[in-house]
């Protein structure tokens, strides 16, 4: 009787131990499964972070390629972007549970991160260089514009000075007088007695005028406005004018007296006769003389 009870108690104890072991094993398995699930979730999150970083690298390469115009650097960026895309595709095909492959792609990611940093530094350096060169070019263009403005100002001043010198160097006739002479060389009182006109004046002193020979042209205009004939034509303000008489003089910058004579060879009428004097293409003086009859 005692042996049977002892046997039953022993069997119950064994069953209890077995149940306890089973419960422990089930609990351990559950904990292991939970840990595996957590590790898998962490691996998936890690893979997603890596994927986002690869995609971010690709976008950064795109942005950098829009900031440069260096062909050599552009080719390097394109190669690295292509490599980034290839690694991203490998990552997308790799299971999160493939620890070895994930580890390899992490190393590739770290390497590419360093490459990207070097490109960022190089492009930043090039941009600073371009900014400096651009600033220098702007400064150079401004200096050139200032120099050109100064040159234009000097040119205008020279032209103005040349105009002033040209004006200052023009000859000027002073003391202009016209006298009507009769056949005896005396001053005629009546228009019918006039046989010759005597024209006298002085070319004023002018140290700015070039020394040399000058041709003086005299125009005697009738009361009707016609020119008393006897000469030819000369150039004046893009046209030709008739003259009555001309004379060549030598001028050395000092006051020079000049006398011209015009012989009457046509009938004269009463009225006012005008005298106009020209030299070097400019009007230099004039006067009038009048006759009642």
C-alpha positions as CSV (number, residue, x, y, z in Angstrom):
1,X,0.0,0.0,0.0
2,X,2.9,2.3,1.0
3,X,4.7,1.5,-2.2
4,X,1.8,2.3,-4.4
5,X,1.3,5.7,-2.7
6,X,5.0,6.4,-3.0
7,X,4.8,5.5,-6.7
8,X,1.9,7.8,-7.3
9,X,3.5,10.7,-5.5
10,X,6.7,10.1,-7.5
11,X,4.8,10.0,-10.7
12,X,3.0,13.2,-9.8
13,X,6.2,14.9,-9.0
14,X,7.7,13.9,-12.4
15,X,4.6,15.2,-14.2
16,X,4.9,18.4,-12.3
17,X,8.5,18.7,-13.2
18,X,7.8,17.9,-16.8
19,X,5.0,20.5,-16.9
20,X,7.2,23.1,-15.3
21,X,9.9,22.3,-17.9
22,X,7.4,22.5,-20.7
23,X,6.1,25.8,-19.4
24,X,9.6,27.1,-19.2
25,X,10.4,26.0,-22.7
26,X,7.2,27.5,-24.1
27,X,8.0,30.8,-22.3
28,X,11.6,30.8,-23.5
29,X,10.4,30.1,-27.1
30,X,7.9,32.9,-26.9
31,X,10.6,35.3,-25.6
32,X,12.9,34.2,-28.4
33,X,10.2,34.7,-31.0
34,X,9.4,38.1,-29.5
35,X,13.1,39.0,-29.6
36,X,13.4,37.8,-33.2
37,X,10.4,39.9,-34.1
38,X,11.9,43.0,-32.5
39,X,15.2,42.4,-34.2
40,X,13.4,42.0,-37.5
41,X,11.5,45.2,-37.0
42,X,14.7,47.0,-36.1
43,X,16.4,45.6,-39.2
44,X,13.5,46.8,-41.3
45,X,13.7,50.3,-39.8
46,X,17.5,50.2,-40.3
47,X,17.0,49.2,-43.9
48,X,14.4,52.0,-44.4
49,X,16.8,54.6,-43.0
50,X,19.5,53.4,-45.3
51,X,17.2,53.6,-48.2
52,X,16.2,57.1,-47.3
53,X,19.8,58.1,-47.1
54,X,20.7,56.6,-50.4
55,X,17.7,58.5,-52.0
56,X,18.8,61.7,-50.3
57,X,22.3,61.2,-51.7
58,X,20.9,60.8,-55.2
59,X,18.9,64.1,-54.8
60,X,22.0,65.9,-53.6
61,X,23.9,64.8,-56.6
62,X,21.1,66.1,-58.8
63,X,21.2,69.5,-57.1
64,X,25.0,69.7,-57.3
65,X,24.9,69.0,-61.0
66,X,22.7,72.1,-61.5
67,X,25.2,74.3,-59.7
68,X,28.3,73.6,-61.8
69,X,29.5,73.9,-65.4
70,X,32.7,72.0,-65.0
71,X,32.6,69.0,-67.4
72,X,35.1,66.9,-65.5
73,X,33.4,67.4,-62.2
74,X,30.0,66.8,-63.8
75,X,31.2,63.4,-65.1
76,X,32.4,62.4,-61.6
77,X,29.0,63.4,-60.1
78,X,27.1,61.4,-62.7
79,X,29.2,58.3,-62.0
80,X,28.7,58.6,-58.2
81,X,24.9,59.2,-58.7
82,X,24.8,56.1,-60.9
83,X,26.6,54.1,-58.2
84,X,24.2,55.4,-55.6
85,X,21.3,54.3,-57.7
86,X,22.8,50.9,-58.1
87,X,23.4,50.4,-54.4
88,X,19.8,51.7,-53.6
89,X,18.4,49.0,-56.0
90,X,20.6,46.4,-54.3
91,X,19.3,47.5,-50.9
92,X,15.7,47.3,-52.1
93,X,16.3,43.7,-53.2
94,X,18.0,42.7,-50.0
95,X,16.0,41.2,-47.1
96,X,16.3,43.0,-43.8
97,X,17.2,39.7,-42.2
98,X,20.3,39.3,-44.5
99,X,22.7,40.7,-41.9
100,X,25.8,40.2,-44.0
101,X,24.5,42.0,-47.0
102,X,23.0,44.8,-44.9
103,X,26.4,45.2,-43.2
104,X,28.1,45.5,-46.6
105,X,25.6,48.1,-47.8
106,X,26.1,50.0,-44.6
107,X,29.9,50.2,-45.3
108,X,29.1,51.3,-48.9
109,X,26.8,54.0,-47.5
110,X,29.5,55.2,-45.1
111,X,32.0,55.3,-48.0
112,X,29.6,57.2,-50.2
113,X,28.9,59.7,-47.4
114,X,32.6,60.6,-47.3
115,X,32.6,60.9,-51.1
116,X,29.6,63.2,-51.0
117,X,31.2,65.4,-48.4
118,X,34.3,65.8,-50.5
119,X,32.2,66.8,-53.5
120,X,30.3,69.3,-51.3
121,X,33.6,70.8,-50.2
122,X,34.9,71.0,-53.7
123,X,31.8,72.6,-55.2
124,X,31.7,75.0,-52.3
125,X,35.3,76.0,-53.0
126,X,34.5,76.4,-56.7
127,X,31.5,78.5,-56.0
128,X,33.5,80.8,-53.7
129,X,36.1,81.0,-56.4
130,X,33.5,81.9,-59.0
131,X,31.9,84.5,-56.7
132,X,35.4,86.1,-56.2
133,X,36.0,86.0,-60.0
134,X,32.6,87.4,-60.7
135,X,33.2,90.2,-58.2
136,X,36.6,90.9,-59.8
137,X,34.9,90.9,-63.2
138,X,32.3,93.3,-62.0
139,X,34.9,95.5,-60.5
140,X,37.0,95.3,-63.7
141,X,34.0,96.2,-65.9
142,X,33.2,99.1,-63.6
143,X,36.8,100.3,-63.8
144,X,36.7,99.9,-67.6
145,X,33.4,101.8,-67.7
146,X,34.9,104.6,-65.6
147,X,38.0,104.6,-67.8
148,X,35.8,104.7,-71.0
149,X,33.8,107.5,-69.5
150,X,37.0,109.4,-68.7
151,X,38.3,108.7,-72.2
152,X,34.9,110.0,-73.7
153,X,35.1,113.0,-71.5
154,X,38.7,113.7,-72.5
155,X,37.7,113.2,-76.2
156,X,34.8,115.6,-75.8
157,X,37.1,118.1,-74.1
158,X,39.6,117.7,-76.9
159,X,36.9,118.2,-79.5
160,X,35.6,121.2,-77.6
161,X,39.1,122.5,-77.3
162,X,39.7,121.8,-81.0
163,X,36.5,123.7,-81.8
164,X,37.5,126.6,-79.6
165,X,41.0,126.6,-81.1
166,X,39.4,126.5,-84.6
167,X,37.2,129.4,-83.7
168,X,40.0,131.3,-82.1
169,X,42.2,130.7,-85.1
170,X,39.7,132.2,-87.6
171,X,40.7,135.4,-89.3
172,X,38.9,138.6,-88.6
173,X,38.7,141.7,-90.9
174,X,38.6,145.0,-89.1
175,X,38.3,148.6,-90.3
176,X,36.5,147.4,-93.4
177,X,35.8,150.2,-95.9
178,X,34.6,150.4,-99.5
179,X,35.3,153.5,-101.6
180,X,33.9,154.3,-105.0
181,X,36.5,155.9,-107.3
182,X,36.0,158.0,-110.5
183,X,38.2,157.8,-113.6
184,X,40.8,160.1,-112.0
185,X,41.1,157.9,-108.9
186,X,39.2,160.3,-106.8
187,X,36.2,159.5,-104.6
188,X,33.1,159.4,-106.8
189,X,29.9,161.1,-105.5
190,X,27.5,160.0,-108.2
191,X,26.8,156.4,-109.2
192,X,27.4,157.3,-112.9
193,X,30.9,158.4,-112.1
194,X,32.0,155.2,-110.4
195,X,34.7,153.4,-112.4
196,X,36.3,151.3,-109.6
197,X,35.6,150.1,-106.1
198,X,38.5,150.2,-103.6
199,X,38.2,147.8,-100.7
200,X,40.5,148.2,-97.7
201,X,40.7,146.5,-94.3
202,X,43.1,144.8,-91.9
203,X,43.4,141.1,-90.9
204,X,43.6,141.3,-87.1
205,X,46.6,139.9,-85.1
206,X,45.9,136.3,-84.1
207,X,48.7,134.2,-82.6
208,X,46.5,131.0,-82.7
209,X,46.1,131.2,-86.5
210,X,48.6,129.2,-88.6
211,X,51.0,131.3,-90.6
212,X,51.0,131.0,-94.3
213,X,49.3,132.1,-97.5
214,X,45.6,132.9,-97.4
215,X,43.1,133.7,-100.2
216,X,40.7,136.5,-99.5
217,X,37.4,136.5,-101.4
218,X,35.3,139.6,-101.8
219,X,31.6,139.6,-102.8
220,X,30.1,142.9,-104.0
221,X,26.3,142.6,-104.1
222,X,24.1,145.0,-106.1
223,X,21.0,146.5,-104.5
224,X,19.1,143.7,-106.3
225,X,21.2,141.1,-104.4
226,X,23.1,139.9,-107.5
227,X,26.9,139.6,-107.3
228,X,29.0,142.0,-109.4
229,X,30.7,139.7,-111.8
230,X,34.4,139.3,-112.4
231,X,35.5,136.3,-110.4
232,X,34.5,132.6,-110.1
233,X,33.2,130.6,-107.1
234,X,34.6,129.4,-103.8
235,X,33.4,126.8,-101.2
236,X,31.4,127.9,-98.3
237,X,29.3,125.7,-96.0
238,X,28.8,122.8,-98.4
239,X,28.0,125.1,-101.4
240,X,29.6,127.3,-103.9
241,X,29.4,131.1,-103.8
242,X,30.2,133.6,-106.6
243,X,32.8,136.2,-105.7
244,X,33.7,139.5,-107.4
245,X,37.4,139.6,-106.7
246,X,40.0,137.6,-104.7
247,X,43.5,138.2,-103.5
248,X,46.2,136.0,-102.0
249,X,48.1,137.4,-99.0
250,X,50.8,136.1,-96.7
251,X,49.8,136.1,-93.1
252,X,52.2,135.6,-90.1
253,X,49.8,136.1,-87.2
254,X,50.4,139.8,-87.0
255,X,48.0,142.6,-88.2
256,X,48.1,142.6,-92.0
257,X,46.6,145.5,-94.1
258,X,44.8,144.4,-97.3
259,X,43.6,146.4,-100.3
260,X,41.5,145.1,-103.3
261,X,40.2,146.8,-106.4
262,X,37.2,145.9,-108.6
263,X,36.9,147.6,-112.0
264,X,33.3,148.5,-113.0
265,X,32.4,146.6,-116.2
266,X,28.6,146.9,-116.1
267,X,26.0,149.5,-115.5
268,X,25.4,150.4,-111.9
269,X,22.2,151.5,-110.3
270,X,21.5,153.7,-107.3
271,X,21.0,152.0,-104.0
272,X,23.0,150.2,-101.3
273,X,25.8,147.9,-102.3
274,X,27.0,145.3,-99.8
275,X,30.5,143.9,-99.3
276,X,31.1,140.4,-97.9
277,X,34.6,139.1,-97.1
278,X,35.6,135.4,-96.7
279,X,38.7,133.5,-95.9
280,X,39.4,129.8,-95.0
281,X,35.7,129.0,-95.6
282,X,34.5,131.6,-93.0
283,X,32.9,135.0,-93.3
284,X,35.4,137.5,-91.8
285,X,33.8,140.9,-92.2
286,X,31.8,143.3,-94.4
287,X,30.3,146.7,-94.9
288,X,28.0,148.7,-97.2
289,X,28.1,151.8,-99.5
290,X,25.1,153.7,-100.8
291,X,24.3,156.0,-103.8
292,X,21.3,158.1,-104.3
293,X,21.8,158.5,-108.1
